[in-house]
Amino acid sequence: MIRNLQRQRELPELIDKIVRTYRDAELHLQHLGEIPLPSENAIVEILNKLRTVLFPGYFGRESLTNRSVDYYVGELLYEIYEQLSDELYKAFHQTCTHEAKGDYDGCLEKAEDVCLKFIQAIPELRNLLEIDIEAAMDGDPAAKSFDEIIFSYPCSTAITTYRIAHELHLLEVPLIPRIMTEYAHRRTGIDIHPGARIGRRFFIDHGTGVVIGETTEIGENVKLYQGVTVGALSFPQKGAEGARSKKRHPTIEDNVVVYSGATILGGNTVIGRDSIIGGNVWIISSVPPGSKVMIEVPKLRITANQ
């Protein structure tokens, strides 16, 4: 309750002033319409259900057996189909609206078709994730079991979410793939754009602060450590529109290890296969296959305490 009479009179005027800004056609800070945007809460719920489908017995219901898994996963997939179709429709509807197509029935049909195609890809996603988990087991002596990696490694969460989001990206779904990977970014500190193309046996050790840009291409059996940036070179302030259709991020070929803090930039930069990139290096040009790139060892100066 507002007890001050002067403030009681001022508040309606302030509310009106704020609401008037919503009608300013030059501002893009409002989304007012019949169909809402995709819900982040719903998408996170879908991700959690998908994680249960991809790793049955690890998440969700704990007491699954070979006899009960058919019914349980079947029920989950029906729920995922209903929820994901709804969110896909909201995402596709924005395109219909912005491009003035107006074919909203077509958007609904497209959402259901894309949802079914995504579910058809789940067996292959499980195969990819199996190989990623094997890469973590082979690449980290501290890993004691597959269980530990699946439950507790941030790279497991980040790569699983990326693989899901990338599949939707390939199906040309707007908004939702980025919502997924940004959720994983907040949870893990690992930022992988859903448009990046990443091969099999991918492992990120520790993970905090890793950034992988949209047009990055990463081959098979690649290992990154924490703080690695695979990014784009800067461009003029008003140059983003022209850069959107271009390859802006590096290519990392097969069997490469990139140590912590390395920064690799530019769409023309290629890290040749079987290379080792040392910590804290700055690379903006290509590296031949089989290279070792590192900063010269600095000289330590040790003085006795006085």
C-alpha positions as CSV (number, residue, x, y, z in Angstrom):
1,M,0.0,0.0,0.0
2,I,1.2,3.5,-0.9
3,R,0.6,5.8,2.0
4,N,2.0,9.0,0.6
5,L,-0.8,10.8,-1.3
6,Q,1.6,12.5,-3.7
7,R,3.1,9.2,-4.7
8,Q,-0.4,7.8,-5.2
9,R,-1.0,10.5,-7.8
10,E,2.4,10.1,-9.5
11,L,2.4,6.4,-9.9
12,P,-0.5,6.2,-12.5
13,E,1.3,8.8,-14.6
14,L,4.5,6.9,-14.5
15,I,2.7,3.7,-15.5
16,D,1.1,5.4,-18.4
17,K,4.5,6.9,-19.5
18,I,6.1,3.4,-19.4
19,V,3.2,1.8,-21.3
20,R,3.4,4.4,-24.0
21,T,7.0,3.3,-24.8
22,Y,5.5,-0.1,-25.8
23,R,3.8,1.5,-28.7
24,D,7.0,3.1,-30.0
25,A,7.6,1.3,-33.3
26,E,11.3,2.1,-33.2
27,L,11.9,0.1,-30.0
28,H,12.3,-3.6,-30.3
29,L,12.1,-4.4,-26.5
30,Q,8.5,-5.8,-26.5
31,H,6.8,-8.9,-28.0
32,L,3.1,-8.2,-27.9
33,G,0.9,-10.6,-29.9
34,E,-1.4,-13.6,-29.8
35,I,1.3,-16.3,-29.9
36,P,3.9,-16.2,-27.1
37,L,7.6,-16.9,-27.6
38,P,9.0,-20.3,-26.7
39,S,9.1,-20.8,-22.9
40,E,12.5,-21.3,-21.4
41,N,11.0,-23.3,-18.5
42,A,9.2,-25.6,-20.9
43,I,12.4,-26.1,-23.0
44,V,14.5,-26.9,-19.8
45,E,11.8,-29.5,-18.9
46,I,12.0,-31.0,-22.4
47,L,15.8,-31.1,-22.1
48,N,15.5,-33.0,-18.7
49,K,13.2,-35.5,-20.3
50,L,15.4,-36.0,-23.3
51,R,18.4,-36.5,-21.0
52,T,16.4,-39.3,-19.3
53,V,15.7,-40.9,-22.8
54,L,19.3,-40.6,-23.8
55,F,20.7,-41.9,-20.5
56,P,17.9,-44.2,-19.1
57,G,18.4,-45.2,-15.5
58,Y,20.7,-42.2,-14.8
59,F,18.1,-39.5,-14.6
60,G,14.4,-39.4,-13.9
61,R,13.1,-42.7,-12.5
62,E,15.9,-44.6,-10.9
63,S,14.5,-48.1,-10.7
64,L,14.2,-48.9,-14.4
65,T,14.7,-52.4,-15.7
66,N,14.8,-53.9,-19.1
67,R,11.1,-54.9,-18.6
68,S,9.9,-51.5,-17.5
69,V,12.0,-49.2,-19.7
70,D,9.8,-49.7,-22.8
71,Y,6.7,-48.3,-21.1
72,Y,8.5,-45.5,-19.2
73,V,10.5,-44.2,-22.2
74,G,7.4,-44.5,-24.5
75,E,5.4,-42.4,-22.1
76,L,8.2,-39.8,-21.9
77,L,8.5,-39.6,-25.7
78,Y,4.8,-39.0,-26.1
79,E,5.2,-36.1,-23.5
80,I,8.3,-34.8,-25.4
81,Y,6.4,-34.9,-28.7
82,E,3.5,-32.9,-27.3
83,Q,5.6,-30.3,-25.5
84,L,8.3,-29.9,-28.1
85,S,5.7,-29.6,-30.9
86,D,4.1,-26.7,-29.0
87,E,7.4,-24.9,-28.5
88,L,8.4,-25.5,-32.1
89,Y,5.1,-24.0,-33.2
90,K,5.7,-20.9,-31.2
91,A,9.2,-20.6,-32.7
92,F,8.1,-21.1,-36.3
93,H,5.1,-18.8,-35.7
94,Q,7.5,-15.9,-35.1
95,T,9.0,-16.5,-38.6
96,C,5.5,-16.6,-40.1
97,T,4.7,-13.3,-38.4
98,H,8.0,-11.5,-39.2
99,E,8.1,-12.6,-42.8
100,A,4.3,-11.8,-43.2
101,K,3.6,-15.3,-44.5
102,G,0.6,-15.7,-42.4
103,D,0.5,-19.5,-42.9
104,Y,-0.1,-20.5,-39.3
105,D,-1.6,-23.9,-40.1
106,G,1.6,-24.6,-42.1
107,C,3.6,-23.6,-39.1
108,L,1.8,-26.2,-37.0
109,E,2.3,-28.9,-39.6
110,K,6.0,-28.0,-39.9
111,A,6.4,-28.1,-36.1
112,E,5.0,-31.6,-35.8
113,D,7.0,-32.8,-38.8
114,V,10.3,-31.4,-37.4
115,C,9.5,-32.8,-34.0
116,L,9.1,-36.3,-35.5
117,K,12.3,-36.0,-37.5
118,F,14.1,-35.0,-34.3
119,I,12.8,-38.0,-32.4
120,Q,14.0,-40.2,-35.3
121,A,17.5,-38.9,-34.7
122,I,17.6,-40.0,-31.0
123,P,19.3,-43.4,-31.7
124,E,22.1,-41.7,-33.6
125,L,22.4,-39.1,-30.8
126,R,22.9,-41.9,-28.3
127,N,25.6,-43.4,-30.4
128,L,27.4,-40.0,-30.6
129,L,27.1,-39.5,-26.9
130,E,28.4,-43.0,-26.1
131,I,31.6,-42.1,-28.1
132,D,31.9,-38.7,-26.4
133,I,31.7,-40.4,-22.9
134,E,34.3,-42.9,-24.0
135,A,36.6,-40.0,-25.1
136,A,36.2,-38.5,-21.6
137,M,37.0,-41.8,-20.0
138,D,40.1,-42.3,-22.2
139,G,41.2,-38.6,-21.9
140,D,41.0,-38.1,-18.1
141,P,42.9,-40.3,-15.7
142,A,40.8,-38.8,-12.9
143,A,37.6,-40.4,-14.3
144,K,36.8,-43.5,-12.4
145,S,33.7,-44.6,-14.3
146,F,31.1,-43.8,-17.0
147,D,28.7,-43.1,-14.1
148,E,30.9,-40.4,-12.7
149,I,31.3,-38.7,-16.1
150,I,27.6,-38.8,-17.0
151,F,26.5,-37.6,-13.5
152,S,29.1,-35.0,-12.6
153,Y,31.2,-33.8,-15.6
154,P,30.2,-30.4,-16.9
155,C,31.3,-31.4,-20.4
156,S,28.7,-34.2,-20.3
157,T,25.9,-31.8,-19.7
158,A,27.2,-29.2,-22.2
159,I,28.0,-31.6,-25.0
160,T,24.7,-33.5,-24.6
161,T,22.8,-30.2,-24.8
162,Y,24.8,-29.1,-27.8
163,R,24.2,-32.4,-29.6
164,I,20.4,-32.0,-29.1
165,A,20.4,-28.3,-30.0
166,H,22.6,-28.9,-33.1
167,E,20.1,-31.5,-34.4
168,L,17.3,-28.9,-34.1
169,H,19.6,-26.3,-35.7
170,L,20.1,-28.7,-38.7
171,L,16.3,-28.8,-38.9
172,E,16.3,-25.0,-39.2
173,V,14.5,-24.4,-35.9
174,P,14.8,-20.8,-34.8
175,L,15.3,-19.6,-31.2
176,I,15.0,-23.0,-29.4
177,P,18.5,-24.4,-30.1
178,R,20.1,-21.2,-28.7
179,I,17.9,-21.2,-25.6
180,M,19.1,-24.8,-25.0
181,T,22.8,-24.1,-25.3
182,E,22.6,-20.8,-23.3
183,Y,20.9,-22.7,-20.5
184,A,23.8,-25.2,-20.6
185,H,26.2,-22.3,-20.7
186,R,24.8,-20.9,-17.4
187,R,24.9,-24.3,-15.8
188,T,28.4,-25.4,-16.8
189,G,30.4,-22.3,-17.9
190,I,30.8,-23.9,-21.4
191,D,29.4,-21.9,-24.3
192,I,28.9,-23.9,-27.5
193,H,26.9,-22.4,-30.2
194,P,24.3,-24.9,-31.7
195,G,25.5,-24.1,-35.2
196,A,29.1,-25.3,-34.6
197,R,30.0,-28.6,-36.3
198,I,31.7,-31.0,-34.0
199,G,32.9,-34.5,-34.8
200,R,32.9,-37.7,-32.7
201,R,35.0,-38.3,-29.6
202,F,34.8,-34.7,-28.4
203,F,36.0,-34.0,-24.9
204,I,36.3,-30.8,-22.8
205,D,38.4,-31.3,-19.7
206,H,37.3,-29.1,-16.7
207,G,35.5,-26.9,-19.2
208,T,35.0,-23.5,-17.4
209,G,35.3,-20.6,-19.8
210,V,35.3,-22.6,-23.0
211,V,33.7,-20.7,-26.0
212,I,33.0,-22.3,-29.4
213,G,31.5,-20.0,-32.0
214,E,28.7,-20.6,-34.5
215,T,30.7,-21.4,-37.6
216,T,33.4,-23.4,-35.9
217,E,34.3,-26.8,-37.4
218,I,35.9,-29.4,-35.1
219,G,37.0,-32.8,-36.4
220,E,37.1,-36.1,-34.6
221,N,39.0,-37.0,-31.4
222,V,39.6,-33.4,-30.3
223,K,40.3,-32.4,-26.7
224,L,40.0,-28.9,-25.2
225,Y,40.9,-27.7,-21.8
226,Q,39.3,-24.9,-19.7
227,G,39.4,-21.3,-20.9
228,V,39.8,-22.1,-24.6
229,T,38.2,-19.7,-27.1
230,V,37.5,-20.8,-30.6
231,G,36.1,-17.4,-31.8
232,A,35.8,-14.7,-34.4
233,L,38.0,-11.8,-35.2
234,S,36.3,-8.4,-34.4
235,F,34.7,-6.4,-37.2
236,P,33.5,-2.8,-37.6
237,Q,30.6,-1.9,-35.3
238,K,28.1,-1.8,-38.1
239,G,29.5,-4.8,-40.0
240,A,27.6,-7.6,-38.3
241,E,25.0,-7.9,-41.0
242,G,27.5,-8.6,-43.7
243,A,29.4,-11.1,-41.5
244,R,26.4,-13.3,-40.6
245,S,26.5,-15.4,-43.8
246,K,30.3,-15.9,-43.7
247,K,32.6,-18.4,-41.9
248,R,33.9,-16.4,-38.9
249,H,35.3,-19.1,-36.7
250,P,38.3,-21.5,-37.0
251,T,38.5,-25.1,-38.2
252,I,40.2,-27.6,-35.9
253,E,41.0,-30.9,-37.7
254,D,41.2,-34.4,-36.2
255,N,43.3,-35.5,-33.2
256,V,44.1,-32.0,-31.9
257,V,44.7,-31.1,-28.3
258,V,44.2,-27.4,-27.2
259,Y,45.5,-26.5,-23.7
260,S,44.0,-24.1,-21.3
261,G,43.6,-20.4,-22.1
262,A,44.4,-20.7,-25.8
263,T,42.7,-18.3,-28.1
264,I,42.1,-19.3,-31.7
265,L,40.4,-16.8,-33.9
266,G,39.2,-16.3,-37.5
267,G,37.2,-18.1,-40.2
268,N,40.3,-18.7,-42.3
269,T,42.3,-20.2,-39.4
270,V,42.8,-24.0,-39.7
271,I,44.5,-26.0,-37.0
272,G,46.0,-29.0,-38.8
273,R,45.4,-32.5,-37.7
274,D,47.5,-34.1,-35.0
275,S,48.6,-30.7,-33.6
276,I,49.1,-29.6,-30.0
277,I,48.3,-26.1,-29.1
278,G,49.9,-24.9,-25.9
279,G,48.3,-22.9,-23.1
280,N,47.6,-19.1,-23.4
281,V,48.7,-18.9,-27.0
282,W,47.0,-16.4,-29.5
283,I,46.5,-17.8,-33.0
284,I,45.0,-15.9,-35.9
285,S,46.6,-17.8,-38.8
286,S,46.6,-21.5,-39.8
287,V,48.9,-24.1,-38.3
288,P,50.2,-27.0,-40.4
289,P,49.3,-30.6,-39.5
290,G,51.5,-32.2,-36.8
291,S,52.5,-28.8,-35.2
292,K,53.3,-27.9,-31.6
293,V,52.5,-24.3,-30.9
294,M,53.6,-22.8,-27.5
295,I,54.8,-19.7,-25.9
296,E,58.5,-19.6,-25.0
297,V,59.0,-20.6,-21.4
298,P,59.3,-17.4,-19.4
299,K,62.2,-17.0,-17.0
300,L,61.3,-17.2,-13.3
301,R,62.7,-14.8,-10.9
302,I,62.9,-16.1,-7.3
303,T,64.0,-13.9,-4.5
304,A,64.4,-14.8,-0.8
305,N,62.0,-13.3,1.7
306,Q,63.7,-10.6,3.7
